[in-house]
Amino acid sequence: MNSLDDVLVSVIIPVYNVEKYLRRCIDSVVNQTHRNIEIILVDDGSPDACPEICDEYAKKDSRVIVIHQCNQGLSAARNAGIDASRGDWLCFVDSDDFVDPRFITELLEAAVTNDCLTARCKRKFVYTDQIDEKQPEAEYKVFNWFEYAAFLDNTPGYTIYSVCWGIYHKSLFENLRFPPYRHTEDAPVSTQVLWLAREKKFAVTNQTLYYYYQRPSSILRGSVNVNVLDRYEAFEWIFDFWKSKNEPEIADVYFRMYFTYLVLDYTNLCRDLPEDYSKYSHLHSLIERNAHKAQLLNLKITVIPSVSQDIWEWISKGKEKFILYGYENIGREIYPWLVYFNVDIKEIWDQNADQHEDADEIKIPFLKPHDAFELKDNIVIILTIEDEKQSLIIRRKLRQMGYSNFISCGNIFGAVKYAKYKKFLPFLLTNKG
């Protein structure tokens, strides 16, 4: 028997309005290879079938504990789970996400064997139920607290801001709870965990063990709302915290995400909710005030590739017909903007088109790639595949199907960025790469 088999781990899952995804989430935790767990389902007054689903699992698995409470929000639900937990270690899993069967086993081993109070894995944005069957052999990196923050901030697949995709010794939460923000509520908690555990080492594993499911959103309108403004209270708290600790370099780590959110939230709100401008107009001033610092730090959100203007002007002439290839991170982000700017998108292609829930909300054909277009020379395919190797393979296959006109992921992303800055934030166009 492994010496860690007897260690009790509490998995806290806040539940609200996710009946479509809840069983997948709970099943992924129930089937953990580390068996000594308690699964705390906090039904936060969910109006759908979630309360009954939670009770169903509690009846058939004694490790499942259900808390029913009136709707108080994500933070209150997580706090209720912490208060009820009996484990030596805590994990947080969101109820529309799911985890690898070895999620707890690997994180617990990474933490305990390296004498850490917390450990973290890689996470992956997903749009289907598929997990990575082929994982690399487990390797752990161990850092001091400052190196850990720098690593998470600069390494793809990791992030410093969320409490999910990690494990935490219960002692860290003796006096720590989630604040009542509606957005970015876990960033102040991750901040305090970093500080509270600073006397110990921090471990990360190279394995992807947490799957961050991207739920369908309203594609053309309403994908954002003014509740996102709560996140700026959270960031102000974080900046004050690091200022009080005289750690400006760590504050800059959080500034990167802060400024990125400022730009994304402001431009998305301008696109989707122009009638509510008075509620978020102050974001424009915050962007102006912080733009110089962001450009000095050379944040990606501020850099416009030199070819972006020419590409956008060519696209916006309206002479071409376009196909959007790939509907994951970049595809999802730019599609509403292409619609907003009246770009003639004929179809969306994706290898997993039959598994995407978004297909029902999109008013144009959402298909797997095909060669049915007769006049292929008149079609431009916008490739939104971030992986350059994969993009090259796809481009070759499409060329063999008869297509010859392509826009790369980096070029379309830069072109759309140029278009929205020109309309809403023209002072950011000065930083051309």
C-alpha positions in Angstrom: 0.0 0.0 0.0 1.3 3.5 -0.9 2.0 5.6 2.2 -0.3 8.3 0.7 -3.3 6.0 0.3 -4.7 6.8 3.8 -4.5 10.6 3.3 -8.0 12.1 3.1 -8.5 14.7 0.4 -11.6 16.9 0.3 -12.8 17.8 -3.2 -15.1 20.8 -3.1 -17.5 21.2 -6.0 -19.8 24.3 -6.1 -23.0 23.5 -8.1 -25.3 25.9 -9.8 -27.3 25.5 -13.0 -25.1 22.9 -14.6 -27.3 19.9 -14.9 -26.0 19.2 -18.4 -22.4 18.8 -17.2 -22.7 17.8 -13.6 -22.6 14.0 -14.0 -19.5 14.2 -16.1 -17.7 16.3 -13.4 -18.8 14.1 -10.5 -17.9 10.9 -12.3 -14.4 12.2 -13.0 -13.9 12.7 -9.3 -15.6 9.5 -8.2 -13.3 7.6 -10.4 -10.1 9.0 -9.0 -7.3 6.5 -8.5 -6.8 8.0 -5.0 -9.8 6.5 -3.3 -9.7 8.1 0.1 -11.6 11.2 -0.8 -14.7 13.1 0.3 -16.6 14.8 -2.5 -18.4 17.9 -1.1 -21.2 19.0 -3.5 -22.5 22.4 -2.6 -25.8 23.0 -4.2 -26.0 26.8 -4.3 -29.8 27.0 -4.7 -29.6 25.6 -8.3 -33.0 26.0 -10.1 -32.5 23.0 -12.3 -32.1 19.3 -11.7 -28.7 19.7 -10.0 -30.1 19.2 -6.4 -31.6 15.9 -7.3 -28.4 14.8 -9.1 -26.3 15.6 -6.1 -28.6 13.6 -3.8 -28.6 10.7 -6.2 -24.8 10.5 -6.0 -24.8 10.7 -2.2 -27.1 7.8 -2.0 -24.9 5.5 -4.1 -21.4 6.6 -2.8 -20.8 7.2 0.9 -17.9 9.5 0.0 -20.3 12.1 -1.4 -21.5 14.8 0.9 -24.2 17.2 -0.2 -24.9 20.7 1.1 -28.0 22.5 0.0 -28.1 26.2 0.5 -30.0 29.2 -0.9 -28.2 31.0 -3.7 -25.3 33.0 -2.4 -22.7 32.8 -5.2 -19.6 30.8 -6.0 -17.5 32.2 -3.2 -20.0 31.3 -0.5 -20.5 27.8 -2.0 -16.7 27.2 -1.9 -16.5 28.6 1.7 -19.3 26.2 2.8 -17.4 23.4 1.3 -14.2 24.4 3.2 -16.1 24.7 6.5 -17.5 21.2 6.0 -14.3 19.5 4.9 -12.5 16.9 7.0 -9.6 16.2 4.7 -5.9 17.0 5.3 -5.8 18.4 1.7 -8.3 20.4 -0.4 -9.0 20.5 -4.1 -11.5 22.7 -5.9 -13.2 21.6 -9.1 -15.8 23.6 -11.0 -18.9 21.7 -11.8 -18.8 22.1 -15.5 -15.1 21.0 -15.7 -13.7 17.5 -15.3 -10.4 16.0 -14.2 -8.1 13.1 -15.2 -8.4 9.9 -13.1 -4.9 10.6 -11.6 -5.6 14.3 -10.8 -5.4 13.8 -7.0 -2.8 11.0 -7.0 -0.3 13.0 -9.0 -0.9 16.3 -7.1 -0.8 14.8 -3.7 2.5 12.9 -4.5 4.0 16.1 -6.0 3.2 18.0 -2.8 4.0 15.5 -0.1 7.2 14.0 -1.6 8.6 17.5 -2.0 7.4 18.8 1.4 5.1 21.4 -0.1 1.9 22.9 1.1 0.5 23.1 -2.5 1.1 21.6 -5.9 -0.3 22.4 -9.3 -0.8 20.6 -12.7 -1.3 21.8 -16.2 -4.8 22.6 -17.4 -6.3 22.4 -20.8 -9.2 24.3 -22.4 -11.6 21.8 -23.9 -14.8 21.9 -26.0 -15.6 18.2 -25.9 -15.3 15.3 -23.3 -12.0 14.1 -24.6 -9.0 13.9 -22.3 -5.4 13.4 -23.1 -4.9 9.6 -23.1 -1.1 9.9 -23.7 0.5 11.8 -20.8 4.2 12.3 -20.4 5.9 10.4 -17.6 5.3 12.4 -14.5 8.0 15.0 -13.7 7.9 17.5 -10.9 9.5 20.9 -10.7 10.1 22.5 -7.3 10.4 26.3 -6.8 10.6 28.9 -4.1 7.5 31.1 -4.0 8.8 33.8 -6.3 10.2 31.4 -8.9 6.9 29.5 -8.7 4.9 32.7 -9.5 7.2 33.5 -12.4 6.9 30.0 -13.8 3.1 29.9 -13.7 2.8 33.2 -15.3 5.2 32.5 -18.2 4.6 28.8 -19.0 1.8 27.7 -21.3 -0.7 25.4 -19.6 -0.3 27.0 -16.2 -1.8 30.0 -14.5 -1.3 31.7 -11.1 -4.8 33.2 -10.9 -7.1 30.2 -10.3 -7.4 27.8 -7.4 -8.6 25.0 -9.6 -6.0 22.6 -11.0 -4.2 22.6 -7.6 -4.1 20.8 -4.2 -3.7 22.7 -0.9 -2.9 21.7 2.6 -5.9 22.4 4.8 -3.7 24.6 7.1 -3.6 27.2 4.4 -7.3 27.8 4.8 -7.4 28.0 8.6 -8.2 31.7 8.3 -8.6 32.0 4.5 -11.9 32.2 2.6 -13.1 33.3 -0.8 -14.2 37.0 -1.0 -17.8 37.8 -2.3 -16.8 38.9 -5.9 -18.8 37.6 -8.9 -15.7 37.5 -11.1 -12.0 36.7 -10.4 -12.9 35.7 -6.9 -10.2 33.1 -6.6 -7.3 35.5 -7.6 -7.1 37.1 -4.1 -7.1 33.6 -2.6 -4.3 32.4 -4.9 -2.4 35.5 -3.9 -2.7 34.7 -0.2 -1.8 31.1 -0.7 1.4 32.2 -2.4 2.2 34.3 0.6 1.1 32.0 3.3 3.1 29.0 1.9 6.2 31.1 1.1 8.4 29.4 3.7 7.9 26.0 1.9 8.6 25.0 -1.7 6.0 24.9 -4.4 5.6 21.9 -6.8 4.2 21.6 -10.3 3.7 18.5 -12.4 4.2 18.4 -16.2 0.9 16.5 -16.7 -2.4 17.9 -17.9 -4.8 16.7 -15.3 -7.6 19.4 -15.3 -9.9 20.0 -18.2 -11.4 23.5 -18.2 -14.6 23.1 -20.3 -15.6 26.0 -22.5 -19.3 26.2 -22.2 -21.4 27.6 -25.1 -22.1 31.2 -24.9 -24.4 33.6 -26.7 -22.3 34.0 -29.9 -23.7 37.3 -31.3 -24.8 39.2 -28.2 -24.7 38.9 -24.5 -21.5 36.9 -24.1 -20.4 39.5 -21.5 -22.3 41.5 -18.9 -21.5 44.3 -16.5 -21.0 41.8 -13.7 -17.4 41.5 -15.0 -16.7 44.8 -13.4 -16.5 43.0 -10.0 -13.1 41.7 -11.1 -11.5 45.1 -10.8 -12.3 45.2 -7.1 -10.5 41.9 -6.8 -7.4 43.3 -8.6 -7.3 46.4 -6.6 -7.3 44.3 -3.5 -4.4 42.2 -4.9 -2.3 45.3 -5.8 -2.8 46.7 -2.3 -1.8 43.4 -0.9 1.5 43.2 -2.7 2.2 46.9 -2.1 1.8 46.2 1.6 4.4 43.4 1.3 6.8 45.5 -0.8 6.7 43.0 -3.7 6.2 45.2 -6.8 7.6 42.5 -9.1 4.8 40.1 -8.1 2.3 42.9 -8.4 3.5 43.2 -12.1 2.7 39.5 -12.6 -0.9 40.2 -11.7 -0.9 43.5 -13.6 -0.5 41.5 -16.9 -3.8 39.8 -16.4 -5.4 42.9 -15.0 -4.6 45.0 -18.1 -5.5 42.2 -20.5 -8.9 41.9 -18.8 -9.3 45.7 -19.0 -8.9 45.7 -22.7 -10.9 42.6 -23.4 -13.8 43.5 -21.1 -14.0 47.1 -22.4 -14.0 46.2 -26.1 -16.4 43.3 -25.6 -18.8 45.4 -23.6 -18.6 48.1 -26.3 -19.5 45.5 -28.9 -22.3 43.7 -27.0 -23.8 46.4 -24.7 -23.3 49.9 -26.1 -26.6 50.9 -24.4 -24.9 50.4 -21.0 -21.8 52.4 -21.8 -22.2 54.7 -18.7 -21.8 51.6 -16.5 -18.4 50.7 -17.8 -17.0 53.9 -19.4 -14.5 54.2 -16.5 -12.7 51.2 -17.9 -11.6 53.5 -20.8 -9.8 55.8 -18.3 -8.2 52.9 -16.6 -6.8 51.6 -19.9 -5.5 55.1 -20.8 -3.9 55.5 -17.3 -2.1 52.1 -17.5 -1.3 51.9 -21.2 2.2 53.2 -20.9 3.1 50.7 -18.2 1.6 47.9 -20.3 3.6 48.9 -23.3 6.8 49.2 -21.3 6.2 45.6 -20.1 5.5 44.7 -23.8 2.3 42.9 -23.0 0.9 40.9 -25.9 -2.4 42.7 -25.6 -0.7 45.9 -26.6 1.4 44.7 -29.5 0.0 45.1 -33.0 2.0 43.2 -35.8 3.1 45.6 -38.5 1.1 43.8 -41.2 -2.2 43.8 -39.2 -3.5 47.1 -40.7 -2.9 45.9 -44.3 -4.5 42.6 -43.7 -7.6 44.1 -42.1 -8.0 46.7 -44.8 -7.9 43.9 -47.4 -10.5 41.9 -45.4 -12.8 44.8 -44.9 -13.0 45.6 -48.6 -15.7 42.9 -48.8 -14.5 41.4 -52.0 -13.6 38.0 -50.5 -15.6 35.1 -49.0 -14.2 33.5 -45.9 -14.3 30.2 -44.0 -13.3 30.2 -40.4 -11.3 27.0 -39.7 -11.1 26.0 -36.0 -13.6 26.9 -33.3 -11.6 26.8 -30.1 -9.8 29.6 -28.2 -8.9 32.0 -31.1 -11.9 31.0 -33.3 -14.4 31.6 -30.5 -12.7 34.9 -29.6 -12.6 36.4 -33.1 -15.9 35.1 -34.6 -18.1 37.6 -32.8 -15.8 40.4 -34.0 -15.9 39.2 -37.6 -19.7 39.2 -37.4 -19.6 42.7 -35.8 -17.5 44.1 -38.6 -19.7 42.4 -41.3 -17.0 40.1 -42.6 -18.6 37.6 -45.0 -18.1 34.3 -43.2 -19.7 31.5 -45.3 -19.0 28.6 -43.0 -17.2 27.5 -39.9 -15.2 24.3 -40.1 -14.0 22.2 -37.2 -12.9 18.6 -37.0 -15.2 18.2 -34.0 -18.1 20.1 -35.5 -20.5 17.3 -34.6 -19.5 17.6 -30.9 -19.6 21.4 -30.5 -22.6 22.6 -28.5 -22.1 26.1 -30.0 -23.2 24.8 -33.4 -26.9 25.3 -32.4 -26.4 29.0 -31.7 -24.5 29.9 -34.8 -26.6 30.9 -37.8 -24.2 29.8 -40.5 -23.2 26.3 -41.4 -20.9 24.7 -38.8 -19.3 21.7 -40.5 -16.4 19.4 -40.8 -13.9 20.4 -43.6 -15.1 19.6 -47.1 -14.3 20.3 -50.8 -17.8 21.1 -52.0 -17.1 24.7 -53.0 -16.8 24.9 -56.8 -15.0 28.2 -57.0 -12.2 27.5 -54.5 -10.1 30.4 -55.7 -12.7 32.8 -54.3 -12.5 31.3 -50.9 -10.1 32.5 -48.1 -9.7 30.1 -45.2 -8.9 31.8 -41.9 -6.9 29.3 -39.9 -7.3 29.8 -36.1 -5.2 26.8 -35.1 -2.6 28.1 -32.6 -0.2 25.1 -32.8 2.0 25.9 -35.8 2.8 22.3 -36.6 -0.8 21.3 -36.6 -1.7 24.4 -38.6 0.8 23.5 -41.3 -0.6 19.9 -41.5 -4.1 21.3 -41.9 -3.1 23.8 -44.5 -1.4 21.1 -46.6 -4.6 18.9 -46.5 -6.7 21.9 -47.5 -4.4 22.7 -50.4 -4.7 19.1 -51.6 -8.5 19.6 -51.5 -8.0 22.5 -53.9 -7.9 25.6 -51.6 -5.1 28.0 -52.0 -5.9 31.2 -50.0 -5.2 31.3 -46.3 -4.8 33.7 -43.4 -2.7 32.4 -40.5 -3.8 32.4 -36.9 -1.4 35.1 -35.8 -2.3 37.3 -38.8 -6.1 37.1 -38.3 -5.7 37.7 -34.5 -3.5 40.8 -35.1 -5.9 42.1 -37.8 -9.0 41.8 -35.6 -7.0 43.4 -32.7 -6.2 46.3 -35.0 -9.8 46.7 -36.1 -11.3 46.8 -32.6 -8.5 49.1 -31.3 -9.1 51.4 -34.2 -12.7 51.7 -33.3 -12.6 51.7 -29.5 -9.0 52.3 -28.3 -7.1 54.1 -31.0 -4.3 55.3 -28.6 -3.2 51.6 -28.3 -2.2 51.5 -32.0 1.1 53.2 -31.3 2.8 49.9 -30.3 3.3 48.1 -33.6 5.6 45.1 -33.6 
